[in-house]
Amino acid sequence: MNYEEVTEALSPEDLRIDPSLQISDFNGVCSVNDYIPIPIDHLSSRYKSNETFDIKLNLHQQLECILISCKGEAFTYGEAPAILTAAYLYDITPEEVRNNRESNYTFKRNYVVLKSDAHSIYVAHYKNSSAIWGGFTHSPVAEMDNRIPGTHVVNAIPDLELPTAEHHTATLRAIYDPTPLGHYLALYHLIELSFDYDLVEDIKSLGADLKGIGKLLANYNNAEYQRLLRLVKKYWQDEASLAAHLEAFFRTSTYDAVIDELLYAYDKEGFPWLFKDDTQKRAAFIAHSKHSFTKQCISAAKFGWTLDHLQRSVAYIIYRFRCAIAHASIGEHILTINDSQMITEKAEPLLMGLISQMYKAKP
C-alpha cells in the first residue's frame, strides 16, 4: 500500500500494528520509524526463510541496511518491529487488510529495509548490482521453474557402487543444487573424481610390472577431454547401449538449433566425424543423425560407424555440455538457465549412461 491508502482509507485498528510505531510519507511509500522498504523480486534459495540479515554497504558502512527473508511467512499482528511492519505495509493491499481480519497475513515478497538517509545512496550505488554481491534482484525477472514435472520418468539404475567417501560426498551436491545446470556439473564432478583415482587403481593392478606402468603413464594424456575419453573407452564398450543413448540424444527436437551450435559451430577437437570446412558434409551428417542415428543409416551415408566413433562422440558431447555450463567464453556456446529443460531431457541422460557403466557393481 502507499501512504495515502494507509492514512485515508484505513484506521490503526484495521492495520493491527503496534500503535507506538510512527508512520510517515517517504515519496508515497510508508516509512515506519524512518525505515523504508524496497521489495525484492527474486532472492537466491541459499538464504534461509524468516531471517534478518545485515547488509554492509561497502563504502557507506555507517548506514543501516537490512535484508529480511519474509516471503511465505506470517506477519505477527501487534508485535512486529518497525522493520517488518514497513515491509508489511508495502506488501499488503487495502482489500487484503479488510479480508484478513480473522486470519494471519502471509508475505508475498522479501525486502531490503533501510533508513531514509541510506535510501538514495543504496538506489544510486548498490541496487542495480545486488544480483552480483547479494544474490537477489529488485528488477522483475522471468519466472524459472526448474522443478521436474510429473510427466518426467525417473530412471532407477540398480547396483551402483561408488569407490570412495569423496564420491559419496560429491553426490550431495547433485541433490542440493536446485538447477539442472548445477545438477549436471555435480554429476560430472563425480566422474572427474575418477580421473586420477582410476589411473591409480590401474597402476596398483600392475603390481611390480614396471614396463606396464611405464607404458600406462606414457600413454596417459592429462588433457581433461582425453581423461574423460579414457574412462568412456574403458567402461562403456557395449555398442548397442552407446548407439541407443546417442540415438536418443541426436533425435530431432525443439532444441536442435542450440545443440547444433554447441556441437558444431566452434570447431572443437574430439568429434569423431570430421567436417573441417565442408559445410555440406556437416549438414548431411546433422540431417542423417536427427532422422535415424543407426548403424545402417550412418554407414549408408558413408560417415563411418565403429565402436571408437560412438565412444568419442559420447565423450565429446558430455564434455561440450560441461564446458558450455561451466565457462563463459566467446570461444564456445554458453548455456544459461533458459536451457534447463534441454539439459534435463538431452544432456543428463547421456551423462547418466556413462555413470551407470562406470560405477555398476562388479559381478
WOZI-V332329 format. One record per residue. SS is DSSP state (helix for helix, strand for strand, loop for the rest). PSI is psi in radians with two decimals (999 if undefined). OMEGA is omega in degrees with one decimal (999 if undefined). Layout:
[[SS:PSI:OMEGA] [SS:PSI:OMEGA]]
This chain:
[[loop:2.63:173.5] [strand:3.04:-174.1] [helix:-0.70:-179.0] [helix:-0.73:179.7] [helix:-0.69:-178.6] [helix:-0.76:-172.9] [helix:-0.52:-174.4] [helix:-0.55:-172.9] [helix:-0.28:-173.0] [loop:2.60:177.1] [loop:2.84:175.5] [helix:-0.57:178.7] [helix:-0.62:176.9] [helix:-0.74:-174.5] [helix:-0.51:180.0] [loop:0.80:176.7] [loop:2.92:179.3] [loop:2.07:-176.2] [loop:-0.26:-179.8] [loop:-0.20:-179.7] [loop:2.44:-178.7] [loop:2.07:179.2] [strand:2.25:178.9] [strand:3.03:-175.5] [strand:2.19:173.4] [strand:1.66:-179.2] [loop:0.69:178.0] [loop:-0.24:179.7] [strand:2.54:177.8] [strand:2.13:172.4] [strand:2.31:-179.2] [strand:1.99:-174.7] [loop:0.66:178.2] [loop:0.18:174.7] [strand:2.30:-176.3] [strand:2.28:-179.2] [strand:2.53:170.1] [strand:2.04:-175.2] [strand:2.57:175.4] [strand:2.26:179.9] [loop:-0.56:177.7] [strand:2.22:179.9] [strand:2.35:179.5] [loop:2.50:178.8] [loop:-0.08:176.9] [loop:-0.39:-179.0] [loop:2.38:172.8] [loop:2.58:177.8] [loop:2.76:175.7] [loop:0.75:-179.8] [loop:2.80:175.0] [strand:2.23:-176.7] [strand:2.27:173.1] [strand:2.34:174.5] [loop:2.10:178.4] [loop:1.88:177.8] [loop:1.97:-164.8] [loop:-0.80:-177.3] [loop:0.04:-177.4] [loop:0.99:-170.3] [loop:-0.23:178.4] [loop:-0.20:-176.9] [loop:2.46:-178.1] [loop:2.22:-179.1] [strand:2.30:-171.2] [strand:2.44:172.5] [strand:2.25:175.4] [strand:2.17:-179.0] [loop:1.32:-171.5] [loop:-0.09:-177.1] [loop:2.27:-179.7] [loop:-0.05:-179.1] [loop:2.72:-178.6] [strand:2.50:174.5] [loop:2.29:-178.4] [loop:1.82:-176.7] [loop:2.36:174.2] [loop:-0.21:-175.7] [loop:-0.30:-173.7] [loop:2.44:178.6] [loop:3.07:-175.2] [helix:-0.69:-177.5] [helix:-0.83:-178.3] [helix:-0.59:179.0] [helix:-0.65:176.6] [helix:-0.75:177.8] [helix:-0.69:-179.6] [helix:-0.80:-178.5] [helix:-0.54:176.1] [helix:-0.64:-170.3] [helix:-0.66:-171.2] [loop:2.71:175.9] [loop:2.80:177.4] [helix:-0.68:179.3] [helix:-0.70:-179.9] [helix:-0.59:176.4] [helix:-0.81:-177.9] [helix:-0.58:-176.5] [helix:-0.16:-177.4] [loop:0.49:-178.1] [loop:-0.51:-175.9] [loop:0.08:-177.3] [loop:2.88:179.0] [loop:2.63:176.1] [loop:2.42:179.3] [strand:2.25:-178.4] [loop:2.45:177.9] [loop:-0.35:-177.2] [loop:2.89:170.8] [strand:2.91:-173.5] [strand:2.62:159.1] [strand:2.27:179.6] [strand:2.32:-177.3] [strand:2.88:178.1] [strand:2.79:-175.8] [helix:-0.57:-179.2] [helix:-0.24:178.9] [helix:-0.26:-170.9] [helix:-0.95:-176.3] [helix:-0.59:178.6] [helix:-0.76:178.9] [helix:-0.80:-178.8] [helix:-0.69:-176.3] [helix:-0.61:-168.8] [helix:-0.31:-171.9] [loop:-0.55:-169.6] [helix:-0.84:-173.3] [helix:-0.31:-178.2] [helix:0.25:-175.5] [helix:-0.48:177.8] [helix:-0.50:-177.9] [helix:-0.93:-173.3] [helix:-0.33:-174.6] [loop:-0.26:-178.0] [loop:0.53:174.6] [strand:2.84:-179.0] [strand:2.56:176.1] [loop:0.04:-179.5] [loop:2.48:178.5] [loop:2.37:177.1] [loop:2.71:178.1] [loop:2.37:179.2] [loop:2.19:179.8] [loop:1.85:177.2] [loop:1.73:-176.7] [loop:0.11:-179.2] [loop:2.59:-177.8] [loop:2.22:-179.0] [loop:2.89:-178.5] [loop:-0.28:177.8] [loop:-0.23:-178.9] [loop:2.32:177.7] [loop:2.16:178.9] [loop:2.10:-177.0] [loop:1.80:-179.1] [loop:2.20:-177.9] [loop:2.16:-174.7] [loop:2.65:165.0] [loop:0.79:172.7] [strand:2.40:180.0] [loop:2.08:177.4] [loop:2.42:-169.2] [loop:-0.41:-175.2] [loop:2.90:176.0] [helix:-0.58:178.8] [helix:-0.65:176.9] [helix:-0.73:179.1] [helix:-0.73:178.7] [helix:-0.66:-179.1] [helix:-0.49:-180.0] [helix:-0.40:-179.5] [helix:-0.62:178.9] [helix:-0.64:179.0] [helix:-0.50:179.0] [helix:-0.79:-170.9] [helix:-0.38:179.3] [loop:2.13:-173.0] [loop:-0.17:-175.1] [loop:2.57:175.0] [helix:-0.59:178.4] [helix:-0.83:179.4] [helix:-0.61:178.9] [helix:-0.73:178.7] [helix:-0.80:179.7] [helix:-0.66:179.1] [helix:-0.73:177.8] [helix:-0.66:177.3] [helix:-0.67:179.1] [helix:-0.52:175.4] [helix:-0.74:176.7] [helix:-0.71:-178.3] [helix:-0.61:178.0] [helix:-0.45:-177.2] [helix:-0.10:178.9] [helix:-1.02:-177.8] [helix:-0.63:-179.8] [helix:-0.77:-178.0] [helix:-0.66:177.5] [helix:-0.76:179.3] [helix:-0.73:179.2] [helix:-0.66:177.4] [helix:-0.69:178.4] [helix:-0.76:179.6] [helix:-0.61:-178.9] [helix:-0.34:-179.9] [loop:-0.17:177.1] [loop:-2.14:-177.4] [loop:0.22:179.9] [loop:1.47:-175.4] [helix:-0.63:178.9] [helix:-0.72:178.7] [helix:-0.71:178.5] [helix:-0.74:179.5] [helix:-0.71:178.9] [helix:-0.70:179.3] [helix:-0.78:-179.5] [helix:-0.61:180.0] [helix:-0.58:-178.2] [loop:-0.04:-176.0] [loop:2.15:179.3] [loop:2.19:-173.9] [loop:-0.11:177.6] [loop:2.45:-171.4] [helix:-0.76:179.9] [helix:-0.71:-179.5] [helix:-0.60:177.1] [helix:-0.69:176.3] [helix:-0.78:179.9] [helix:-0.65:178.5] [helix:-0.73:179.6] [helix:-0.69:177.7] [helix:-0.80:-178.4] [helix:-0.57:-178.3] [helix:-0.72:-169.2] [helix:-0.42:-175.5] [loop:1.53:-175.1] [loop:0.07:178.8] [loop:1.87:-175.0] [helix:-0.71:-178.7] [helix:-0.73:179.3] [helix:-0.78:177.2] [helix:-0.82:-177.6] [helix:-0.70:-179.0] [helix:-0.76:178.8] [helix:-0.72:-179.7] [helix:-0.63:177.9] [helix:-0.74:178.3] [helix:-0.63:-180.0] [helix:-0.83:-175.2] [helix:-0.36:-176.0] [loop:2.36:-174.7] [loop:2.49:-176.8] [loop:-3.12:177.8] [loop:-0.13:-178.2] [loop:0.14:-172.8] [helix:-0.80:-175.0] [helix:-0.75:-179.7] [helix:-0.78:-179.4] [helix:-0.73:-179.6] [helix:-0.74:179.6] [helix:-0.75:-178.3] [helix:-0.73:-174.7] [helix:-0.63:-166.3] [helix:-0.29:-168.9] [loop:-0.29:-172.3] [loop:0.14:173.8] [loop:0.86:176.4] [loop:2.58:179.1] [loop:2.61:173.0] [loop:-0.47:-179.2] [loop:2.27:-170.1] [loop:-0.44:178.4] [loop:1.88:-172.8] [loop:2.26:178.1] [loop:-0.48:-173.8] [loop:-2.10:-178.7] [loop:0.23:-178.4] [loop:1.54:-176.7] [helix:-0.54:178.8] [helix:-0.73:179.2] [helix:-0.72:178.2] [helix:-0.82:-179.8] [helix:-0.65:179.5] [helix:-0.72:178.6] [helix:-0.78:-179.5] [helix:-0.77:-179.1] [helix:-0.77:-179.4] [helix:-0.74:-176.8] [helix:-0.60:178.7] [helix:-0.59:-178.2] [helix:-0.84:-177.6] [loop:1.65:178.8] [loop:1.42:178.6] [loop:2.82:179.8] [helix:-0.72:-178.8] [helix:-0.81:-176.8] [helix:-0.85:-176.6] [helix:-0.69:178.3] [helix:-0.72:179.8] [helix:-0.53:178.6] [loop:0.08:176.0] [loop:0.65:175.3] [loop:-0.31:-178.4] [loop:2.44:-179.0] [loop:1.86:175.5] [loop:2.96:175.4] [helix:-0.67:179.4] [helix:-0.73:177.4] [helix:-0.83:-176.2] [helix:-0.76:-179.9] [helix:-0.77:178.9] [helix:-0.64:178.7] [helix:-0.78:178.0] [helix:-0.85:-179.4] [helix:-0.74:-178.5] [helix:-0.82:-177.5] [helix:-0.82:179.0] [helix:-0.76:-177.2] [helix:-0.65:179.5] [helix:-0.69:176.8] [helix:-0.70:178.3] [helix:-0.81:-178.8] [helix:-0.68:-178.3] [helix:-0.44:177.0] [helix:-0.79:-171.8] [helix:-0.49:-174.7] [loop:2.80:170.8] [loop:1.33:-172.6] [loop:2.43:177.2] [loop:-0.13:-179.8] [loop:0.09:177.8] [loop:2.92:179.5] [loop:2.50:179.8] [loop:2.13:176.8] [loop:2.51:-179.8] [loop:-3.14:179.3] [helix:-0.43:178.8] [helix:-0.28:-179.3] [helix:0.23:-173.2] [helix:-0.82:-176.3] [helix:-0.65:177.7] [helix:-0.71:179.4] [helix:-0.75:179.7] [helix:-0.74:-172.8] [helix:-0.55:-173.1] [helix:-0.89:-172.2] [helix:-0.78:-174.7] [helix:-0.70:178.9] [helix:-0.61:178.3] [helix:-0.73:177.2] [helix:-0.72:178.5] [helix:-0.53:175.5] [helix:-0.76:177.9] [helix:-0.76:179.4] [helix:-0.72:-179.2] [helix:-0.49:177.5] [helix:-0.69:-176.0] [helix:-0.66:-169.6] [loop:0.27:177.2] [strand:2.52:-176.2] [loop:2.42:178.0] [loop:2.44:-178.8] [loop:999:999]]
